[in-house]
């Protein structure tokens, strides 16, 4: 059974930093890409970035490029999202999701990712 569990959300001040974690079980991540997505109230879910778990190649959405970094720890089957200088408009529920097996980080369309975590709330406010 595939399970993804996000953690690390909470209240963060503008200009601070945060790191979200996505712990995976029930699958060998080496054949998957992992995406990070977010959904703000009243808005559609959008992708912010993804990583090929096998080789660490990443792809970021333009609006967050330069402010986020996605990485993984193979020994822990965990993927991280580091966000620097968050802004109030980054407030959202953040989700991680896996691609289908034998796939790569080439798209940030939520419909292309079949397995999802439950999400973690990030609130950027002073």
TORNU-158691 format. One record per residue: residue number from 1; residue in one letter; x, y, z of N, C-alpha, C in turn. Coordinates in Angstrom, 3 decimals. Each point is the difference from the previous one (the first is absolute). Example, Ala and Ser with C-alpha at 12.3 -4.5 7.8 and 13.67 -1.06 7.14 Angstrom:
// residues 2
n 1 res A n.X 13.190 n.Y -5.690 n.Z 7.800 ca.X -0.890 ca.Y 1.190 ca.Z 0.000 c.X 0.900 c.Y 1.200 c.Z 0.000
n 2 res S n.X -0.350 n.Y 1.050 n.Z -0.720 ca.X 0.820 ca.Y 1.190 ca.Z 0.060 c.X -0.770 c.Y 1.090 c.Z 0.730
//
This chain:
// residues 126
n 1 res X n.X 0.851 n.Y -1.192 n.Z 0.000 ca.X -0.851 ca.Y 1.192 ca.Z 0.000 c.X 0.885 c.Y 1.239 c.Z 0.000
n 2 res X n.X -0.206 n.Y 0.848 n.Z -1.002 ca.X 0.780 ca.Y 1.227 ca.Z -0.102 c.X -0.485 c.Y 1.005 c.Z 1.041
n 3 res X n.X 0.947 n.Y 0.551 n.Z 0.726 ca.X -0.356 ca.Y 1.022 ca.Z 0.984 c.X 1.018 c.Y 1.135 c.Z -0.060
n 4 res X n.X -0.506 n.Y 1.211 n.Z -0.071 ca.X 0.822 ca.Y 1.201 ca.Z 0.042 c.X -0.475 c.Y 0.846 c.Z 1.170
n 5 res X n.X 0.946 n.Y 0.439 n.Z 0.825 ca.X -0.359 ca.Y 0.785 ca.Z 1.176 c.X 0.833 c.Y 1.275 c.Z 0.020
n 6 res X n.X -0.691 n.Y 1.133 n.Z -0.108 ca.X 0.673 ca.Y 1.298 ca.Z 0.062 c.X 0.080 c.Y 0.471 c.Z 1.449
n 7 res X n.X 1.030 n.Y 0.765 n.Z 0.281 ca.X 0.141 ca.Y 0.619 ca.Z 1.314 c.X 0.835 c.Y 1.264 c.Z -0.137
n 8 res X n.X 0.014 n.Y 0.791 n.Z 1.059 ca.X 0.822 ca.Y 1.200 ca.Z 0.018 c.X -0.751 c.Y 1.301 c.Z -0.215
n 9 res X n.X -1.288 n.Y -0.084 n.Z -0.239 ca.X -0.769 ca.Y 1.215 ca.Z -0.198 c.X -0.233 c.Y 0.737 c.Z 1.305
n 10 res X n.X -0.595 n.Y 1.169 n.Z -0.114 ca.X -0.289 ca.Y 0.814 ca.Z 1.179 c.X 0.007 c.Y 1.466 c.Z -0.357
n 11 res X n.X 0.169 n.Y 0.815 n.Z 1.006 ca.X 0.048 ca.Y 1.443 ca.Z -0.174 c.X 1.454 c.Y 0.443 c.Z -0.160
n 12 res X n.X 0.252 n.Y 0.762 n.Z -1.047 ca.X 1.349 ca.Y 0.505 ca.Z -0.258 c.X -0.099 c.Y 1.470 c.Z -0.357
n 13 res X n.X 0.980 n.Y 0.761 n.Z 0.439 ca.X -0.005 ca.Y 1.433 ca.Z -0.279 c.X 0.516 c.Y 0.292 c.Z -1.401
n 14 res X n.X -0.527 n.Y 1.037 n.Z -0.630 ca.X 0.550 ca.Y 0.401 ca.Z -1.300 c.X 1.499 c.Y 0.247 c.Z 0.106
n 15 res X n.X 0.726 n.Y -0.474 n.Z -0.989 ca.X 1.444 ca.Y 0.175 ca.Z 0.026 c.X 0.745 c.Y -1.066 c.Z 0.768
n 16 res X n.X -0.723 n.Y -0.893 n.Z 0.646 ca.X 0.636 ca.Y -1.072 ca.Z 0.740 c.X 0.359 c.Y -1.152 c.Z -0.913
n 17 res X n.X -0.135 n.Y -1.210 n.Z 0.508 ca.X 0.227 ca.Y -1.184 ca.Z -0.823 c.X -0.814 c.Y -1.147 c.Z 0.571
n 18 res X n.X -0.250 n.Y -0.983 n.Z -0.836 ca.X -0.696 ca.Y -1.195 ca.Z 0.457 c.X 0.475 c.Y -1.187 c.Z -0.798
n 19 res X n.X -0.121 n.Y -1.158 n.Z 0.592 ca.X 0.328 ca.Y -1.237 ca.Z -0.692 c.X -1.113 c.Y -1.006 c.Z 0.237
n 20 res X n.X -0.548 n.Y -0.448 n.Z -1.072 ca.X -1.026 ca.Y -1.041 ca.Z 0.042 c.X 0.624 c.Y -1.340 c.Z -0.347
n 21 res X n.X -0.537 n.Y -1.045 n.Z 0.596 ca.X 0.460 ca.Y -1.355 ca.Z -0.270 c.X -1.140 c.Y -0.833 c.Z -0.563
n 22 res X n.X 0.375 n.Y -0.951 n.Z -0.832 ca.X -0.955 ca.Y -0.953 ca.Z -0.570 c.X 0.619 c.Y -1.380 c.Z 0.148
n 23 res X n.X -0.506 n.Y -0.773 n.Z 0.946 ca.X 0.510 ca.Y -1.337 ca.Z 0.249 c.X -0.861 c.Y -1.014 c.Z -0.746
n 24 res X n.X 0.672 n.Y -0.873 n.Z -0.737 ca.X -0.712 ca.Y -0.959 ca.Z -0.845 c.X 0.201 c.Y -1.417 c.Z 0.495
n 25 res X n.X -1.017 n.Y -0.812 n.Z -0.157 ca.X 0.099 ca.Y -1.423 ca.Z 0.306 c.X -0.895 c.Y -0.764 c.Z -0.972
n 26 res X n.X 0.301 n.Y -1.291 n.Z -0.128 ca.X -0.819 ca.Y -0.847 ca.Z -0.861 c.X 0.400 c.Y 0.014 c.Z -1.459
n 27 res X n.X 1.113 n.Y 0.651 n.Z -0.317 ca.X 0.478 ca.Y 0.017 ca.Z -1.381 c.X 1.483 c.Y 0.314 c.Z -0.022
n 28 res X n.X 0.656 n.Y -0.420 n.Z -1.098 ca.X 1.409 ca.Y 0.327 ca.Z -0.199 c.X 0.072 c.Y 1.294 c.Z -0.795
n 29 res X n.X 0.377 n.Y 1.082 n.Z 0.676 ca.X -0.056 ca.Y 1.310 ca.Z -0.633 c.X 0.969 c.Y 0.170 c.Z -1.167
n 30 res X n.X 0.953 n.Y -0.905 n.Z -0.164 ca.X 1.001 ca.Y 0.172 ca.Z -1.049 c.X -0.606 c.Y 0.040 c.Z -1.401
n 31 res X n.X -1.196 n.Y -0.474 n.Z -0.178 ca.X -0.614 ca.Y 0.004 ca.Z -1.325 c.X -1.093 c.Y 1.053 c.Z -0.134
n 32 res X n.X -0.020 n.Y 0.931 n.Z 0.946 ca.X -1.054 ca.Y 1.009 ca.Z -0.001 c.X 0.575 c.Y 1.413 c.Z -0.002
n 33 res X n.X -0.845 n.Y 0.916 n.Z -0.408 ca.X 0.241 ca.Y 1.414 ca.Z 0.271 c.X -0.935 c.Y 0.422 c.Z 1.126
n 34 res X n.X 0.450 n.Y 0.927 n.Z 0.812 ca.X -0.814 ca.Y 0.519 ca.Z 1.095 c.X -0.269 c.Y 1.479 c.Z -0.264
n 35 res X n.X -1.242 n.Y 0.355 n.Z 0.058 ca.X -0.379 ca.Y 1.392 ca.Z -0.199 c.X -0.480 c.Y 0.634 c.Z 1.288
n 36 res X n.X 0.222 n.Y 1.295 n.Z 0.088 ca.X -0.586 ca.Y 0.797 ca.Z 1.080 c.X -1.041 c.Y 0.933 c.Z -0.603
n 37 res X n.X -1.138 n.Y 0.081 n.Z 0.656 ca.X -1.119 ca.Y 0.800 ca.Z -0.470 c.X -0.539 c.Y 0.820 c.Z 1.166
n 38 res X n.X -0.795 n.Y 0.991 n.Z -0.328 ca.X -0.640 ca.Y 0.766 ca.Z 1.062 c.X -1.372 c.Y 0.458 c.Z -0.473
n 39 res X n.X -0.861 n.Y 0.223 n.Z 0.979 ca.X -1.340 ca.Y 0.478 ca.Z -0.301 c.X -0.392 c.Y 1.034 c.Z 1.036
n 40 res X n.X -0.182 n.Y 1.210 n.Z -0.469 ca.X -0.448 ca.Y 1.084 ca.Z 0.859 c.X -1.528 c.Y 0.040 c.Z 0.004
n 41 res X n.X -0.595 n.Y 0.586 n.Z 1.025 ca.X -1.468 ca.Y 0.059 ca.Z 0.064 c.X -0.588 c.Y 0.666 c.Z -1.233
n 42 res X n.X -0.971 n.Y -0.648 n.Z -0.599 ca.X -0.666 ca.Y 0.555 ca.Z -1.163 c.X 0.765 c.Y -0.094 c.Z -1.300
n 43 res X n.X 1.154 n.Y -0.666 n.Z 0.031 ca.X 0.820 ca.Y -0.118 ca.Z -1.204 c.X 0.199 c.Y -1.454 c.Z -0.374
n 44 res X n.X 0.391 n.Y -0.215 n.Z -1.243 ca.X 0.278 ca.Y -1.349 ca.Z -0.454 c.X 1.353 c.Y -0.466 c.Z 0.527
n 45 res X n.X 0.128 n.Y -1.319 n.Z 0.095 ca.X 1.275 ca.Y -0.572 ca.Z 0.401 c.X 1.024 c.Y 0.269 c.Z -1.096
n 46 res X n.X 1.207 n.Y 0.413 n.Z 0.397 ca.X 1.042 ca.Y 0.295 ca.Z -0.961 c.X 1.307 c.Y -0.679 c.Z 0.403
n 47 res X n.X 0.779 n.Y -0.357 n.Z -1.002 ca.X 1.296 ca.Y -0.599 ca.Z 0.267 c.X 1.046 c.Y 1.059 c.Z 0.255
n 48 res X n.X 0.920 n.Y -0.272 n.Z 0.920 ca.X 1.093 ca.Y 0.925 ca.Z 0.259 c.X 1.341 c.Y -0.580 c.Z -0.420
n 49 res X n.X 0.104 n.Y -1.316 n.Z -0.038 ca.X 1.258 ca.Y -0.585 ca.Z -0.422 c.X -0.042 c.Y -1.510 c.Z 0.121
n 50 res X n.X 0.992 n.Y -0.644 n.Z -0.610 ca.X 0.076 ca.Y -1.452 ca.Z 0.076 c.X 1.445 c.Y -0.443 c.Z -0.082
n 51 res X n.X 0.228 n.Y -1.265 n.Z 0.348 ca.X 1.350 ca.Y -0.553 ca.Z 0.001 c.X -0.050 c.Y -1.436 c.Z -0.500
n 52 res X n.X 0.975 n.Y -0.358 n.Z -0.840 ca.X 0.201 ca.Y -1.408 ca.Z -0.338 c.X 0.706 c.Y -0.638 c.Z 1.185
n 53 res X n.X -0.644 n.Y -0.947 n.Z 0.637 ca.X 0.582 ca.Y -0.552 ca.Z 1.215 c.X 1.316 c.Y -0.717 c.Z -0.282
n 54 res X n.X 0.143 n.Y -0.599 n.Z -1.170 ca.X 1.188 ca.Y -0.796 ca.Z -0.294 c.X 1.248 c.Y 0.869 c.Z -0.154
n 55 res X n.X -0.096 n.Y 1.111 n.Z -0.752 ca.X 1.200 ca.Y 0.783 ca.Z -0.278 c.X -0.029 c.Y 1.401 c.Z 0.588
n 56 res X n.X -1.095 n.Y 0.368 n.Z 0.651 ca.X -0.063 ca.Y 1.293 ca.Z 0.672 c.X -0.250 c.Y 1.189 c.Z -0.904
n 57 res X n.X -0.255 n.Y -0.221 n.Z -1.290 ca.X -0.292 ca.Y 1.109 ca.Z -0.905 c.X -1.323 c.Y 0.647 c.Z 0.406
n 58 res X n.X -0.010 n.Y 1.314 n.Z 0.038 ca.X -1.182 ca.Y 0.721 ca.Z 0.461 c.X -0.545 c.Y 0.934 c.Z -1.082
n 59 res X n.X -1.236 n.Y 0.375 n.Z 0.203 ca.X -0.665 ca.Y 0.962 ca.Z -0.887 c.X -0.893 c.Y 0.851 c.Z 0.883
n 60 res X n.X 0.041 n.Y 1.326 n.Z -0.223 ca.X -0.771 ca.Y 0.905 ca.Z 0.846 c.X -0.936 c.Y 0.871 c.Z -0.832
n 61 res X n.X -1.114 n.Y 0.320 n.Z 0.603 ca.X -0.945 ca.Y 0.917 ca.Z -0.622 c.X 0.596 c.Y 1.408 c.Z 0.062
n 62 res X n.X -0.238 n.Y 0.787 n.Z -1.034 ca.X 0.667 ca.Y 1.294 ca.Z -0.132 c.X -0.237 c.Y 0.936 c.Z 1.181
n 63 res X n.X -1.200 n.Y -0.025 n.Z 0.561 ca.X -0.320 ca.Y 0.979 ca.Z 1.050 c.X 0.776 c.Y -0.239 c.Z 1.296
n 64 res X n.X 0.522 n.Y -1.201 n.Z 0.183 ca.X 0.738 ca.Y -0.302 ca.Z 1.232 c.X 1.472 c.Y -0.276 c.Z -0.260
n 65 res X n.X 0.394 n.Y -0.009 n.Z -1.279 ca.X 1.385 ca.Y -0.307 ca.Z -0.342 c.X 0.933 c.Y 0.981 c.Z 0.707
n 66 res X n.X 1.032 n.Y -0.518 n.Z 0.609 ca.X 0.941 ca.Y 0.820 ca.Z 0.750 c.X -0.319 c.Y 0.108 c.Z 1.468
n 67 res X n.X -1.239 n.Y -0.346 n.Z 0.377 ca.X -0.385 ca.Y 0.068 ca.Z 1.417 c.X -0.204 c.Y -1.371 c.Z 0.613
n 68 res X n.X -0.136 n.Y -1.017 n.Z -0.812 ca.X -0.194 ca.Y -1.328 ca.Z 0.553 c.X 1.068 c.Y -0.946 c.Z -0.525
n 69 res X n.X 0.243 n.Y -1.025 n.Z 0.786 ca.X 0.931 ca.Y -1.045 ca.Z -0.392 c.X -0.580 c.Y -1.337 c.Z 0.443
n 70 res X n.X -0.081 n.Y -0.919 n.Z -0.935 ca.X -0.506 ca.Y -1.345 ca.Z 0.293 c.X 1.178 c.Y -0.952 c.Z 0.007
n 71 res X n.X 0.052 n.Y -0.832 n.Z 1.014 ca.X 1.087 ca.Y -0.970 ca.Z 0.138 c.X -0.574 c.Y -1.294 c.Z 0.547
n 72 res X n.X 0.858 n.Y -1.029 n.Z 0.041 ca.X -0.468 ca.Y -1.260 ca.Z 0.566 c.X 1.123 c.Y -0.664 c.Z 0.776
n 73 res X n.X -0.408 n.Y -0.818 n.Z 0.980 ca.X 0.909 ca.Y -0.821 ca.Z 0.792 c.X -0.382 c.Y -1.442 c.Z -0.266
n 74 res X n.X 0.813 n.Y -0.666 n.Z -0.804 ca.X -0.348 ca.Y -1.365 ca.Z -0.395 c.X -0.016 c.Y -0.948 c.Z 1.192
n 75 res X n.X 0.832 n.Y 0.240 n.Z 0.988 ca.X 0.032 ca.Y -0.907 ca.Z 1.150 c.X -1.289 c.Y 0.061 c.Z 0.814
n 76 res X n.X -0.743 n.Y 1.096 n.Z -0.146 ca.X -1.234 ca.Y 0.174 ca.Z 0.768 c.X -1.248 c.Y -0.061 c.Z -0.881
n 77 res X n.X 0.194 n.Y -0.214 n.Z -1.313 ca.X -1.155 ca.Y 0.018 ca.Z -0.917 c.X -0.825 c.Y 1.271 c.Z 0.243
n 78 res X n.X 0.681 n.Y 1.111 n.Z 0.086 ca.X -0.650 ca.Y 1.273 ca.Z 0.322 c.X 0.430 c.Y 1.071 c.Z -0.995
n 79 res X n.X -0.962 n.Y 0.799 n.Z -0.394 ca.X 0.237 ca.Y 1.132 ca.Z -0.887 c.X -0.306 c.Y 1.275 c.Z 0.779
n 80 res X n.X 0.806 n.Y 1.027 n.Z -0.230 ca.X -0.128 ca.Y 1.254 ca.Z 0.735 c.X -0.303 c.Y 1.162 c.Z -0.938
n 81 res X n.X -0.707 n.Y 0.960 n.Z 0.534 ca.X -0.191 ca.Y 1.275 ca.Z -0.680 c.X 0.480 c.Y 1.091 c.Z 0.950
n 82 res X n.X 1.032 n.Y 0.681 n.Z -0.396 ca.X 0.538 ca.Y 1.122 ca.Z 0.769 c.X -0.456 c.Y 1.281 c.Z -0.673
n 83 res X n.X -0.651 n.Y 0.867 n.Z 0.768 ca.X -0.435 ca.Y 1.279 ca.Z -0.546 c.X 0.660 c.Y 1.134 c.Z 0.780
n 84 res X n.X 0.653 n.Y 0.872 n.Z -0.712 ca.X 0.631 ca.Y 1.164 ca.Z 0.611 c.X -0.814 c.Y 1.251 c.Z -0.318
n 85 res X n.X 0.036 n.Y 0.939 n.Z 0.935 ca.X -0.729 ca.Y 1.267 ca.Z -0.155 c.X -1.444 c.Y -0.213 c.Z -0.416
n 86 res X n.X -0.751 n.Y -0.806 n.Z 0.746 ca.X -1.411 ca.Y -0.200 ca.Z -0.366 c.X -0.771 c.Y 1.308 c.Z 0.082
n 87 res X n.X -1.046 n.Y 0.064 n.Z -0.812 ca.X -0.858 ca.Y 1.171 ca.Z -0.066 c.X -1.401 c.Y -0.386 c.Z 0.436
n 88 res X n.X -0.809 n.Y 0.965 n.Z 0.411 ca.X -1.384 ca.Y -0.342 ca.Z 0.374 c.X -0.746 c.Y -0.759 c.Z -1.101
n 89 res X n.X 0.294 n.Y 0.292 n.Z -1.247 ca.X -0.676 ca.Y -0.700 ca.Z -1.090 c.X 0.444 c.Y -1.457 c.Z -0.149
n 90 res X n.X 1.001 n.Y -0.413 n.Z 0.756 ca.X 0.390 ca.Y -1.417 ca.Z 0.021 c.X -0.860 c.Y -0.804 c.Z 0.980
n 91 res X n.X -0.880 n.Y 0.662 n.Z 0.723 ca.X -0.893 ca.Y -0.687 ca.Z 0.928 c.X -0.902 c.Y -0.961 c.Z -0.764
n 92 res X n.X 0.021 n.Y -1.265 n.Z 0.418 ca.X -0.755 ca.Y -1.035 ca.Z -0.701 c.X 0.165 c.Y -1.324 c.Z 0.740
n 93 res X n.X -0.778 n.Y -0.972 n.Z -0.403 ca.X 0.261 ca.Y -1.382 ca.Z 0.391 c.X 0.971 c.Y -0.566 c.Z -1.024
n 94 res X n.X 1.084 n.Y -0.563 n.Z 0.489 ca.X 1.042 ca.Y -0.547 ca.Z -0.869 c.X -0.106 c.Y -1.527 c.Z -0.004
n 95 res X n.X 0.058 n.Y -0.555 n.Z -1.199 ca.X -0.124 ca.Y -1.436 ca.Z -0.199 c.X 1.226 c.Y -0.529 c.Z -0.744
n 96 res X n.X 0.371 n.Y -1.238 n.Z 0.295 ca.X 0.926 ca.Y -0.702 ca.Z -0.871 c.X -0.769 c.Y -1.118 c.Z -0.697
n 97 res X n.X 0.511 n.Y -0.388 n.Z -1.142 ca.X -0.660 ca.Y -1.024 ca.Z -0.797 c.X 1.040 c.Y -0.709 c.Z -0.859
n 98 res X n.X -0.276 n.Y -1.263 n.Z -0.346 ca.X 0.911 ca.Y -0.723 ca.Z -0.866 c.X -0.580 c.Y -0.100 c.Z -1.407
n 99 res X n.X 0.915 n.Y -0.037 n.Z -0.941 ca.X -0.374 ca.Y -0.291 ca.Z -1.382 c.X -0.376 c.Y -1.469 c.Z -0.115
n 100 res X n.X -0.484 n.Y -0.433 n.Z -1.163 ca.X -0.092 ca.Y -1.439 ca.Z -0.235 c.X 1.398 c.Y -0.607 c.Z 0.024
n 101 res X n.X 0.133 n.Y -1.307 n.Z 0.175 ca.X 1.332 ca.Y -0.609 ca.Z -0.006 c.X 0.678 c.Y 0.155 c.Z -1.352
n 102 res X n.X 1.332 n.Y -0.035 n.Z 0.015 ca.X 0.799 ca.Y 0.142 ca.Z -1.223 c.X -0.296 c.Y 1.303 c.Z -0.712
n 103 res X n.X -0.140 n.Y 1.053 n.Z 0.785 ca.X -0.281 ca.Y 1.311 ca.Z -0.572 c.X 1.023 c.Y 1.000 c.Z 0.518
n 104 res X n.X 0.027 n.Y 1.162 n.Z -0.632 ca.X 0.963 ca.Y 1.018 ca.Z 0.337 c.X -0.704 c.Y 1.297 c.Z 0.359
n 105 res X n.X 0.777 n.Y 0.918 n.Z 0.571 ca.X -0.489 ca.Y 1.313 ca.Z 0.390 c.X -0.055 c.Y 0.865 c.Z -1.244
n 106 res X n.X -1.106 n.Y -0.066 n.Z -0.735 ca.X -0.104 ca.Y 0.772 ca.Z -1.235 c.X -1.253 c.Y 0.854 c.Z -0.040
n 107 res X n.X -0.876 n.Y -0.184 n.Z 0.976 ca.X -1.238 ca.Y 0.757 ca.Z -0.001 c.X -0.387 c.Y 0.318 c.Z 1.436
n 108 res X n.X -0.704 n.Y 1.094 n.Z 0.173 ca.X -0.549 ca.Y 0.367 ca.Z 1.306 c.X -1.525 c.Y 0.035 c.Z -0.048
n 109 res X n.X -0.564 n.Y -0.748 n.Z -0.914 ca.X -1.448 ca.Y -0.122 ca.Z -0.045 c.X -0.453 c.Y -0.969 c.Z 1.084
n 110 res X n.X -0.829 n.Y 0.445 n.Z 0.938 ca.X -0.434 ca.Y -0.908 ca.Z 1.073 c.X -0.638 c.Y -1.287 c.Z -0.514
n 111 res X n.X -0.665 n.Y 0.065 n.Z -1.139 ca.X -0.693 ca.Y -1.182 ca.Z -0.524 c.X 0.970 c.Y -1.104 c.Z -0.411
n 112 res X n.X 1.283 n.Y 0.336 n.Z -0.155 ca.X 0.997 ca.Y -0.992 ca.Z -0.412 c.X 0.615 c.Y -0.731 c.Z 1.186
n 113 res X n.X -0.428 n.Y 0.315 n.Z 1.210 ca.X 0.567 ca.Y -0.591 ca.Z 1.215 c.X -1.090 c.Y -0.796 c.Z 0.713
n 114 res X n.X 0.085 n.Y -1.319 n.Z 0.020 ca.X -1.088 ca.Y -0.799 ca.Z 0.550 c.X -0.010 c.Y -0.163 c.Z 1.519
n 115 res X n.X 1.146 n.Y 0.118 n.Z 0.662 ca.X 0.046 ca.Y -0.263 ca.Z 1.439 c.X 0.308 c.Y 1.293 c.Z 0.747
n 116 res X n.X -0.803 n.Y 0.271 n.Z 1.028 ca.X 0.078 ca.Y 1.272 ca.Z 0.718 c.X 0.073 c.Y -0.199 c.Z 1.501
n 117 res X n.X 0.685 n.Y 0.937 n.Z 0.652 ca.X -0.062 ca.Y 0.073 ca.Z 1.446 c.X -1.215 c.Y 0.796 c.Z 0.439
n 118 res X n.X -0.136 n.Y 0.147 n.Z 1.310 ca.X -1.187 ca.Y 0.663 ca.Z 0.547 c.X 0.160 c.Y 1.517 c.Z 0.056
n 119 res X n.X 1.226 n.Y 0.485 n.Z -0.163 ca.X 0.248 ca.Y 1.433 ca.Z -0.001 c.X 0.401 c.Y 0.535 c.Z 1.361
n 120 res X n.X 0.712 n.Y 1.129 n.Z -0.038 ca.X 0.383 ca.Y 0.687 ca.Z 1.229 c.X -0.201 c.Y 1.501 c.Z -0.214
n 121 res X n.X -0.609 n.Y 0.650 n.Z 0.976 ca.X -0.335 ca.Y 1.409 ca.Z -0.121 c.X 1.232 c.Y 0.867 c.Z 0.260
n 122 res X n.X 0.243 n.Y 0.941 n.Z -0.898 ca.X 1.040 ca.Y 1.010 ca.Z 0.189 c.X -0.671 c.Y 1.364 c.Z -0.004
n 123 res X n.X 0.212 n.Y 0.756 n.Z 1.056 ca.X -0.542 ca.Y 1.352 ca.Z 0.102 c.X 1.153 c.Y 0.971 c.Z 0.168
n 124 res X n.X 0.102 n.Y 0.935 n.Z -0.942 ca.X 1.060 ca.Y 1.009 ca.Z 0.047 c.X -0.628 c.Y 1.310 c.Z 0.462
n 125 res X n.X 0.356 n.Y 0.398 n.Z 1.201 ca.X -0.606 ca.Y 1.195 ca.Z 0.570 c.X 0.875 c.Y 0.529 c.Z 1.132
n 126 res X n.X -0.034 n.Y 1.303 n.Z 0.171 ca.X 0.723 ca.Y 0.599 ca.Z 1.122 c.X -0.930 c.Y 0.186 c.Z 1.190
//
